[in-house]
Amino acid sequence: MLDSLMQFLASIGEIKTLHTVVDYYTYVKGLEYLICIGFFVGFPIFYRYINKTSE
């Protein structure tokens, strides 16, 4: 599990030649998951920052 995660993270920055629609879809789906994770982590922090009351 950890090895496959490390391979996935290492392959994110690589420039790949995508030959089929399935290759493209798989690549985009992986990027979408990373964007979602970033949003789910970043939005609550941003929400707390915006709604912080000054005392």
Distance bins in CASP14 RR format, pairs under 12 A and 6 or more apart:
PFRMAT RR
TARGET T0000
AUTHOR 0000-0000-0000
RMODE 2
METHOD distances of the structure
MODEL  1
1 7 0 0 0 0 0 1 0 0 0 0 0
1 8 0 0 0 0 0 1 0 0 0 0 0
2 8 0 0 0 0 0 1 0 0 0 0 0
2 9 0 0 0 0 0 1 0 0 0 0 0
3 9 0 0 0 0 0 1 0 0 0 0 0
3 10 0 0 0 0 0 1 0 0 0 0 0
4 10 0 0 0 0 0 1 0 0 0 0 0
4 11 0 0 0 0 0 1 0 0 0 0 0
5 11 0 0 0 0 0 1 0 0 0 0 0
5 12 0 0 0 0 0 1 0 0 0 0 0
5 33 0 0 0 0 0 1 0 0 0 0 0
6 12 0 0 0 0 0 1 0 0 0 0 0
7 14 0 0 0 0 0 1 0 0 0 0 0
8 14 0 0 0 0 0 1 0 0 0 0 0
8 26 0 0 0 0 0 1 0 0 0 0 0
8 27 0 0 0 0 0 1 0 0 0 0 0
8 29 0 0 0 0 0 1 0 0 0 0 0
8 30 1 0 0 1 0 0 0 0 0 0 0
8 31 0 0 0 0 0 1 0 0 0 0 0
8 33 0 0 0 0 1 0 0 0 0 0 0
8 34 0 0 0 0 1 0 0 0 0 0 0
9 30 0 0 0 0 0 1 0 0 0 0 0
9 33 0 0 0 0 0 1 0 0 0 0 0
9 34 0 0 0 0 1 0 0 0 0 0 0
9 37 0 0 0 0 0 1 0 0 0 0 0
11 26 0 0 0 0 0 1 0 0 0 0 0
11 27 0 0 0 0 1 0 0 0 0 0 0
11 30 0 0 0 0 0 1 0 0 0 0 0
11 31 0 0 0 0 0 1 0 0 0 0 0
11 34 0 0 0 0 0 1 0 0 0 0 0
12 27 0 0 0 0 1 0 0 0 0 0 0
12 30 0 0 0 0 1 0 0 0 0 0 0
12 31 1 0 0 1 0 0 0 0 0 0 0
12 33 0 0 0 0 0 1 0 0 0 0 0
12 34 1 0 0 1 0 0 0 0 0 0 0
12 35 0 0 0 0 0 1 0 0 0 0 0
13 27 0 0 0 0 0 1 0 0 0 0 0
13 30 0 0 0 0 0 1 0 0 0 0 0
13 31 0 0 0 0 0 1 0 0 0 0 0
13 34 0 0 0 0 0 1 0 0 0 0 0
14 27 0 0 0 0 0 1 0 0 0 0 0
15 27 0 0 0 0 0 1 0 0 0 0 0
16 23 1 0 0 1 0 0 0 0 0 0 0
16 24 0 0 0 0 1 0 0 0 0 0 0
16 26 0 0 0 0 0 1 0 0 0 0 0
16 27 1 0 0 1 0 0 0 0 0 0 0
16 28 0 0 0 0 0 1 0 0 0 0 0
16 31 0 0 0 0 0 1 0 0 0 0 0
17 23 0 0 0 0 1 0 0 0 0 0 0
17 24 0 0 0 0 0 1 0 0 0 0 0
17 27 0 0 0 0 0 1 0 0 0 0 0
18 24 1 0 1 0 0 0 0 0 0 0 0
18 25 0 0 0 0 1 0 0 0 0 0 0
18 26 0 0 0 0 1 0 0 0 0 0 0
18 27 1 0 0 1 0 0 0 0 0 0 0
18 28 0 0 0 0 1 0 0 0 0 0 0
19 26 0 0 0 0 0 1 0 0 0 0 0
19 27 0 0 0 0 0 1 0 0 0 0 0
20 26 0 0 0 0 1 0 0 0 0 0 0
20 27 0 0 0 0 0 1 0 0 0 0 0
21 27 0 0 0 0 0 1 0 0 0 0 0
21 28 0 0 0 0 0 1 0 0 0 0 0
22 28 0 0 0 0 0 1 0 0 0 0 0
22 29 0 0 0 0 0 1 0 0 0 0 0
23 29 0 0 0 0 0 1 0 0 0 0 0
23 30 0 0 0 0 0 1 0 0 0 0 0
24 30 0 0 0 0 0 1 0 0 0 0 0
24 31 0 0 0 0 0 1 0 0 0 0 0
25 31 0 0 0 0 0 1 0 0 0 0 0
25 32 0 0 0 0 0 1 0 0 0 0 0
26 32 0 0 0 0 0 1 0 0 0 0 0
26 33 0 0 0 0 0 1 0 0 0 0 0
27 33 0 0 0 0 0 1 0 0 0 0 0
27 34 0 0 0 0 0 1 0 0 0 0 0
28 34 0 0 0 0 0 1 0 0 0 0 0
28 35 0 0 0 0 0 1 0 0 0 0 0
29 35 0 0 0 0 0 1 0 0 0 0 0
29 36 0 0 0 0 0 1 0 0 0 0 0
30 36 0 0 0 0 1 0 0 0 0 0 0
30 37 0 0 0 0 0 1 0 0 0 0 0
31 37 0 0 0 0 0 1 0 0 0 0 0
31 38 0 0 0 0 0 1 0 0 0 0 0
32 38 0 0 0 0 0 1 0 0 0 0 0
32 39 0 0 0 0 0 1 0 0 0 0 0
33 39 0 0 0 0 0 1 0 0 0 0 0
33 40 0 0 0 0 0 1 0 0 0 0 0
34 40 0 0 0 0 0 1 0 0 0 0 0
34 41 0 0 0 0 0 1 0 0 0 0 0
35 41 0 0 0 0 0 1 0 0 0 0 0
35 42 0 0 0 0 0 1 0 0 0 0 0
35 43 0 0 0 0 0 1 0 0 0 0 0
36 42 0 0 0 0 0 1 0 0 0 0 0
36 43 0 0 0 0 0 1 0 0 0 0 0
37 43 0 0 0 0 0 1 0 0 0 0 0
38 44 0 0 0 0 0 1 0 0 0 0 0
38 45 0 0 0 0 0 1 0 0 0 0 0
38 46 0 0 0 0 0 1 0 0 0 0 0
39 45 0 0 0 0 0 1 0 0 0 0 0
39 46 0 0 0 0 1 0 0 0 0 0 0
39 47 0 0 0 0 0 1 0 0 0 0 0
40 46 0 0 0 0 0 1 0 0 0 0 0
40 47 0 0 0 0 0 1 0 0 0 0 0
41 47 0 0 0 0 0 1 0 0 0 0 0
42 48 0 0 0 0 1 0 0 0 0 0 0
42 49 0 0 0 0 1 0 0 0 0 0 0
42 50 0 0 0 0 0 1 0 0 0 0 0
43 49 0 0 0 0 0 1 0 0 0 0 0
43 50 0 0 0 0 0 1 0 0 0 0 0
44 50 0 0 0 0 0 1 0 0 0 0 0
44 51 0 0 0 0 0 1 0 0 0 0 0
45 51 0 0 0 0 0 1 0 0 0 0 0
45 52 0 0 0 0 0 1 0 0 0 0 0
46 52 0 0 0 0 0 1 0 0 0 0 0
END
